[in-house]
Amino acid sequence: MSDRELEQLAELISETTAARGVDVYAVDVCGLSASEWAEMTGRDRSTVSRNIRRTRD
């Protein structure tokens, strides 16, 4: 992970709850879909999608 990627992650986490920030980072920066990220983390797709939606609102 580059320094810039770490900076982006830190910004997202500081602006939102940690889970929301990490979810948005995985989708926006890493290019994963919400479904892919949910599967990778063993979480419910609707939870990940909701976190992303709430962060963007």
N, C-alpha and C positions, 0 to 999 in steps of 0.2 A: 504494500500500500504506500503510495507516494505521500509526501508531506501535504500536498494540496488536497488529496483525498481525505487525509486525517483532519485537516482544517475544516473541510466541508462537513464531515461527520460531527465534529465538535460543535459547529454552528447549528446544525440541525438538532442535536441533542439539547443544546442550551436553550433553544427556542421552543421546544416542546417537551413532552415527557420522553424519557429515554426510549421506550419501545416505539413510540411514534416516530421519533427521529431516526432510529435505526431502520424501521420499515421504509420510510421515505428514501433514505440513503440507498438501501438495497434496490429499490425500484428506479429511482431517478439517476443515481450515479453508476450503479453496477449493471443496470439494464435488465434486471430480472422482472418478471411479471409478479403481481401480488400472489398469484396462485403458486408460482415456482418458489417464491420466498416462504410462503406458508408451509409448503411441503418440506422444504429444506429445514425449517425450524420446528416442524412438528406442531404447528399452530393451526387454528381454524382459519380458512380463507376469508371468511366474513370479518373476522377480527382484524386481520391484516389490511383488508380493503377499507374497513371503517377507519382505522388509524391513518391511513394515507389520505382518505377523503377529509377527515377532520383537520389534518395538518394543512391541507391546501385551502381550506375554507377561511 
